[in-house]
């Protein structure tokens, strides 16, 4: 009899626990749905919580196709006051063949931005990727340093003159610092021109549009070793009044970086008296290249919300130094992380889900 009573009590406790879990999950789901319902009845967006006057510009990187999608343009107009062309302003898009400049796609993005009162960030004038091979060739031979620098100056001058007064800031040089023990990445730019290509790029940019903000842009810019190398480069550029800010890409994940790494980097860069911008923010649900593909579970959702909360807490702390935060993508339905660094591994790194609805991370960063 006693044994049966204990069994009944045990089953009762298990049932009570199960009901509690289900109830808790239901409450959480109901709470999120209530927030989404309230969100759908409003037109307030990210840019209203983080105004340029009190905080910083809120930006988004987009492909050209987005401006023909009404649902996506509505989302962009509601939340963002800055746009970056994902690929349409890179060298291979604007001057694939020497001397032939093609602005059609980039101009469409700029026109959309201007029509909706949105600022445009230019990305990017000089990079080791998405760059035509002819730049480094002279016939069948390797081009001389002088020829490569001349082509670089011509490209930057022509592009910035075309967009003068329409693009408020440019990533002039992108990812020139080495990830390892060397100072500079051993790109074709560096192999032929050494450090001079970086200096010359910024000189040409400053001359072409003195009113545009000029940025050096890189990933892992909060890593202490790489941070210090970037800092040394910025010191050289600042000495000639050639740089206005540092672009920290912000391709982070649910476990990295810590708030301390971010604040240490921000403090070091701001000591130069330059602007800080987070230029390519996304928060991967994977912490390594070996993680298998996963569904977007409640546990991952919670970790991502906590990560976004931590990052934006740092951004708000440094609001007097940060002038822009740009997300590298609009929503989880389309993100470059689906194919990088692991091709075909679905990622969920942004504030809006595959249906363009706000995720818990969205509500987390506006609740401050």
Phi, psi and omega per residue, in radians:
X1 nan -0.790 3.136
X2 -1.102 -0.691 -3.138
X3 -1.102 -0.738 3.129
X4 -1.147 -0.635 3.125
X5 -1.121 -0.735 3.118
X6 -1.112 -0.654 3.140
X7 -1.139 -0.711 3.119
X8 -1.103 -0.764 3.130
X9 -1.088 -0.740 -3.137
X10 -1.069 -0.784 3.124
X11 -1.126 -0.662 3.116
X12 -1.085 -0.752 -3.139
X13 -1.149 -0.715 3.112
X14 -1.094 -0.756 3.136
X15 -1.115 -0.727 3.119
X16 -1.088 -0.736 3.123
X17 -1.095 -0.778 -3.125
X18 -1.077 -0.790 3.133
X19 -1.084 -0.672 3.126
X20 -1.122 -0.746 3.127
X21 -1.113 -0.822 3.131
X22 -1.051 -0.761 3.137
X23 -1.092 -0.727 -3.140
X24 -1.120 -0.790 3.127
X25 -1.112 -0.665 3.116
X26 -1.134 -0.715 3.120
X27 -1.111 -0.716 3.136
X28 -1.121 -0.775 3.126
X29 -1.105 -0.784 3.133
X30 -1.082 -0.700 3.128
X31 -1.096 -0.753 3.114
X32 -1.155 -0.753 -3.131
X33 -1.105 -0.634 3.094
X34 -1.100 -0.717 3.099
X35 -1.112 -0.730 3.136
X36 -1.145 -0.695 3.108
X37 -1.078 -0.760 3.113
X38 -1.149 -0.685 3.093
X39 -1.043 -0.758 -3.103
X40 -1.212 -0.320 3.126
X41 -1.642 0.083 -3.089
X42 -2.157 2.915 3.014
X43 -2.107 0.210 3.118
X44 -1.306 2.420 -3.106
X45 -2.307 -3.082 -3.122
X46 -0.911 -0.767 -3.082
X47 -1.142 -0.275 3.088
X48 -1.499 -0.505 3.067
X49 -1.401 -0.639 3.133
X50 -2.007 1.415 -3.132
X51 -1.355 2.633 3.105
X52 -1.042 -0.538 -3.111
X53 -1.200 -0.673 -3.080
X54 -1.765 -0.439 -3.081
X55 -2.347 -1.657 -3.038
X56 -2.844 2.899 3.066
X57 -1.232 2.538 3.084
X58 -1.903 2.096 -3.046
X59 -2.094 2.908 3.105
X60 -2.524 2.436 3.064
X61 -1.647 2.321 -3.062
X62 -2.393 2.684 2.905
X63 -1.495 2.880 -3.113
X64 -0.999 -0.652 -3.039
X65 -1.022 -0.422 -3.079
X66 -1.138 -0.522 -3.061
X67 -1.309 -0.118 3.053
X68 -1.799 0.134 3.139
X69 -1.944 1.918 -3.000
X70 -1.076 -0.715 -3.121
X71 -1.116 -0.667 -3.137
X72 -1.315 -0.654 3.095
X73 -1.146 -0.638 3.078
X74 -1.083 -0.735 3.127
X75 -1.131 -0.744 3.128
X76 -1.095 -0.804 -3.091
X77 -1.172 -0.551 3.139
X78 -1.250 -0.660 -2.929
X79 -1.880 -0.383 -2.933
X80 -2.190 2.511 3.064
X81 -2.090 0.291 3.050
X82 -2.573 2.487 3.132
X83 -2.272 2.446 2.999
X84 -2.077 2.329 3.027
X85 -1.289 2.182 -3.078
X86 -1.078 -0.764 -3.100
X87 -2.370 -0.292 -2.920
X88 -1.263 -0.155 3.096
X89 -1.968 0.175 3.063
X90 -1.386 2.804 -2.997
X91 -0.974 -0.783 -3.076
X92 -1.164 -0.335 3.093
X93 -1.518 -0.551 -3.049
X94 -1.698 -0.543 -3.124
X95 -2.531 1.211 -3.122
X96 -1.173 -0.659 3.090
X97 -1.943 2.405 -3.062
X98 -0.998 2.222 3.085
X99 1.490 -0.139 3.129
X100 -1.892 1.871 -3.104
X101 -1.763 2.261 -3.092
X102 -2.113 1.931 -3.034
X103 -1.857 -0.031 -2.947
X104 -0.890 -0.946 -3.071
X105 -1.196 -0.756 3.123
X106 -1.115 -0.687 3.132
X107 -1.111 -0.591 3.127
X108 -1.159 -0.703 3.107
X109 -1.154 -0.756 3.118
X110 -1.098 -0.735 3.131
X111 -1.094 -0.729 3.086
X112 -1.060 -0.784 -3.135
X113 -1.089 -0.828 -3.121
X114 -1.084 -0.690 -3.112
X115 -1.158 -0.368 -3.082
X116 -2.030 0.291 3.072
X117 1.138 0.573 -3.113
X118 -1.891 2.356 3.109
X119 -1.324 2.784 -3.129
X120 -2.123 2.259 3.000
X121 -1.748 2.289 3.125
X122 -1.555 2.290 -3.118
X123 -2.530 2.112 -0.207
X124 -2.428 2.740 -3.003
X125 -1.456 -0.587 -3.100
X126 -2.469 2.094 -3.106
X127 -2.623 2.782 -3.139
X128 -1.496 -0.224 3.081
X129 -1.861 2.847 3.129
X130 0.846 0.810 -3.134
X131 -2.267 2.297 -3.082
X132 -1.142 2.545 -3.098
X133 -1.233 -0.369 -3.082
X134 -1.101 -0.402 -3.125
X135 -1.025 -0.591 -3.014
X136 -1.803 0.222 -3.107
X137 -2.084 2.570 2.983
X138 -2.283 1.571 -2.947
X139 1.211 -2.211 3.101
X140 -1.601 -0.146 -3.089
X141 -1.650 2.889 3.039
X142 -1.253 2.363 -3.122
X143 -1.178 2.656 3.096
X144 -1.289 2.835 3.075
X145 -1.004 -0.746 -3.102
X146 -1.088 -0.721 -3.124
X147 -1.205 -0.742 3.132
X148 -1.093 -0.769 3.130
X149 -1.151 -0.632 3.106
X150 -1.127 -0.734 3.096
X151 -1.130 -0.662 3.108
X152 -1.105 -0.825 3.141
X153 -1.100 -0.724 -3.141
X154 -1.091 -0.776 -3.137
X155 -1.083 -0.892 -3.087
X156 -1.112 -0.774 -3.138
X157 -1.078 -0.780 -3.104
X158 -1.161 -0.807 -3.100
X159 -1.143 -0.841 -3.080
X160 -1.223 -0.516 3.062
X161 -1.174 -0.727 3.128
X162 -1.055 -0.731 -3.063
X163 -1.716 0.198 -3.090
X164 -1.022 2.277 -3.122
X165 1.455 -0.114 -3.132
X166 -1.961 -0.434 3.132
X167 -1.993 2.087 -3.005
X168 -1.465 -0.379 -3.118
X169 -2.657 2.614 -3.131
X170 -2.257 2.424 2.823
X171 -1.408 1.772 -3.027
X172 -1.296 -0.925 3.089
X173 -2.142 2.365 -3.046
X174 -2.112 2.177 2.957
X175 1.038 0.894 3.140
X176 -1.593 -0.230 -3.073
X177 -1.570 2.443 -3.102
X178 -1.291 2.564 3.101
X179 -1.406 -0.347 -3.068
X180 -1.779 -2.372 -3.026
X181 -1.474 -0.331 3.111
X182 -1.327 2.834 3.106
X183 -1.372 -0.908 -3.065
X184 -1.910 2.579 3.057
X185 -1.081 2.367 -3.122
X186 -1.462 1.138 3.112
X187 -1.495 3.060 3.053
X188 -1.125 -0.605 3.076
X189 -0.988 -0.866 -3.058
X190 -1.284 -0.652 -3.127
X191 -1.060 -0.607 -3.104
X192 -1.613 -0.692 -2.963
X193 -1.944 -0.187 -3.029
X194 1.089 -2.727 -3.111
X195 -1.110 -0.356 -3.029
X196 -1.053 -0.486 -3.117
X197 -1.138 -0.559 3.128
X198 -1.204 -0.839 -3.131
X199 -1.084 -0.776 -3.116
X200 -1.153 -0.611 3.104
X201 -1.085 -0.781 -3.134
X202 -1.227 -0.620 3.082
X203 -1.090 -0.805 -3.134
X204 -1.107 -0.682 -3.134
X205 -1.155 -0.753 -3.137
X206 -1.103 -0.707 3.142
X207 -1.231 -0.641 -3.073
X208 -1.215 -0.693 -3.134
X209 -2.592 1.548 -3.102
X210 -1.073 -0.322 -3.099
X211 -1.561 -0.210 -3.111
X212 -1.428 2.495 3.047
X213 -1.325 2.316 -3.083
X214 -1.924 2.211 -3.049
X215 -2.161 2.495 2.853
X216 -1.665 2.318 -2.997
X217 -2.153 2.342 3.130
X218 -2.759 2.780 3.054
X219 -1.649 2.904 -3.098
X220 0.876 0.596 -3.102
X221 -1.316 -0.049 3.076
X222 -1.719 -0.176 3.075
X223 -1.141 2.222 -3.013
X224 -0.939 -0.769 -3.114
X225 -1.158 -0.836 -3.136
X226 -1.238 -0.642 3.104
X227 -0.969 -0.795 -3.086
X228 -1.186 -0.584 3.085
X229 -1.223 -0.695 3.070
X230 -1.109 -0.751 3.132
X231 -0.996 -0.801 -3.131
X232 -1.077 -0.682 3.069
X233 -1.120 -0.760 3.140
X234 -1.097 -0.611 3.085
X235 -1.042 -0.773 3.137
X236 -1.120 -0.773 -3.132
X237 -1.188 -0.683 3.141
X238 -1.136 -0.591 -3.128
X239 -1.076 -0.472 3.109
X240 -1.817 0.213 -3.121
X241 0.958 0.803 -3.085
X242 -1.879 -0.135 -3.087
X243 -2.316 2.491 3.126
X244 -1.940 -0.315 -3.093
X245 -2.930 2.956 3.066
X246 -1.954 2.291 3.040
X247 -1.747 1.958 3.076
X248 -1.664 2.025 -2.943
X249 -1.089 -0.691 3.086
X250 1.288 0.553 2.973
X251 -1.439 1.498 -3.018
X252 -1.951 -3.031 3.124
X253 -2.513 -3.104 -3.006
X254 -1.180 -0.215 3.126
X255 -2.067 -0.054 -3.015
X256 -2.646 2.477 0.042
X257 -1.631 3.021 3.071
X258 -1.362 2.826 3.073
X259 -1.066 -0.588 -3.131
X260 -1.166 -0.730 3.095
X261 -1.059 -0.741 -3.129
X262 -1.141 -0.863 -3.083
X263 -1.149 -0.648 3.091
X264 -1.078 -0.753 3.122
X265 -1.154 -0.806 3.134
X266 -1.020 -0.763 -3.137
X267 -1.097 -0.697 -3.127
X268 -1.168 -0.826 -3.106
X269 -1.172 -0.706 -3.077
X270 -1.228 -0.313 3.098
X271 -1.112 -0.310 3.109
X272 -1.463 -0.098 -3.126
X273 1.299 0.538 3.134
X274 -1.983 2.883 3.093
X275 -1.316 2.627 3.000
X276 -1.969 2.340 3.015
X277 -2.369 2.385 2.969
X278 -1.566 1.979 -2.883
X279 -1.780 -0.338 -3.037
X280 -2.549 1.033 -3.006
X281 -1.370 2.219 2.870
X282 -2.678 2.696 -3.067
X283 -2.157 1.698 -3.096
X284 -1.117 2.564 3.064
X285 -1.477 -0.043 3.116
X286 -1.913 2.481 -3.127
X287 -1.804 -0.043 3.081
X288 -2.726 2.905 3.130
X289 -1.308 -0.169 -3.121
X290 -1.731 -0.073 3.110
X291 -1.119 2.285 3.095
X292 -1.250 2.796 3.113
X293 -1.069 2.451 -3.099
X294 -2.301 2.765 2.973
X295 -1.439 2.845 -3.110
X296 -1.491 1.490 -3.059
X297 -1.380 2.931 3.081
X298 -1.062 -0.646 -3.127
X299 -1.157 -0.727 3.105
X300 -1.182 -0.713 3.109
X301 -0.990 -0.745 -3.139
X302 -1.170 -0.731 3.112
X303 -1.126 -0.699 3.140
X304 -1.165 -0.709 3.090
X305 -1.061 -0.738 3.130
X306 -1.129 -0.681 3.128
X307 -1.151 -0.828 3.113
X308 -1.050 -0.703 3.114
X309 -1.068 -0.767 3.139
X310 -1.109 -0.773 -3.111
X311 -1.138 -0.797 -3.096
X312 -1.257 -0.440 3.019
X313 -1.088 -0.718 3.078
X314 -1.160 -0.720 3.141
X315 -1.059 -0.762 -3.138
X316 -1.161 -0.630 3.119
X317 -1.074 -0.612 -3.106
X318 -1.839 0.540 -3.070
X319 -1.087 -0.404 3.126
X320 -1.346 -0.241 -3.135
X321 -1.916 -0.485 -3.119
X322 -1.520 2.251 -3.140
X323 -1.938 -0.123 3.124
X324 -2.881 2.513 2.997
X325 -2.269 2.055 -3.090
X326 -2.035 2.237 3.069
X327 -1.486 2.401 -3.133
X328 -1.566 1.224 -3.120
X329 2.360 2.806 -3.074
X330 -1.709 -0.799 -3.075
X331 -2.671 2.961 -3.036
X332 -1.224 -0.208 3.140
X333 -1.190 -0.450 -3.133
X334 -2.477 1.929 3.104
X335 -2.577 2.454 -3.128
X336 -1.079 -0.396 -3.114
X337 -1.232 -0.187 3.034
X338 -1.163 -0.359 -3.104
X339 -2.245 0.174 3.099
X340 -2.656 2.338 0.039
X341 -1.447 -0.054 3.120
X342 -2.060 2.016 -3.083
X343 -1.163 2.276 3.053
X344 1.442 0.062 3.106
X345 -1.603 1.882 -3.054
X346 -1.092 2.312 3.130
X347 -2.085 2.851 -3.093
X348 -2.419 1.112 -2.888
X349 -1.636 -0.032 -2.951
X350 -1.957 -3.139 -3.054
X351 -1.428 -0.254 -3.098
X352 -2.113 2.452 -3.014
X353 -1.439 -2.990 -3.062
X354 -1.158 -0.306 3.083
X355 -1.718 0.118 -3.130
X356 1.249 0.303 3.060
X357 -1.533 2.615 -3.142
X358 -1.190 2.457 3.108
X359 -1.659 2.937 3.092
X360 -0.926 -0.580 3.124
X361 -1.057 -0.598 3.108
X362 -1.079 -0.864 -3.115
X363 -1.177 -0.491 3.121
X364 -1.139 -0.738 -3.042
X365 -1.447 -0.250 3.070
X366 -1.645 -0.111 -3.120
X367 -1.690 1.456 -3.128
X368 -2.523 nan nan
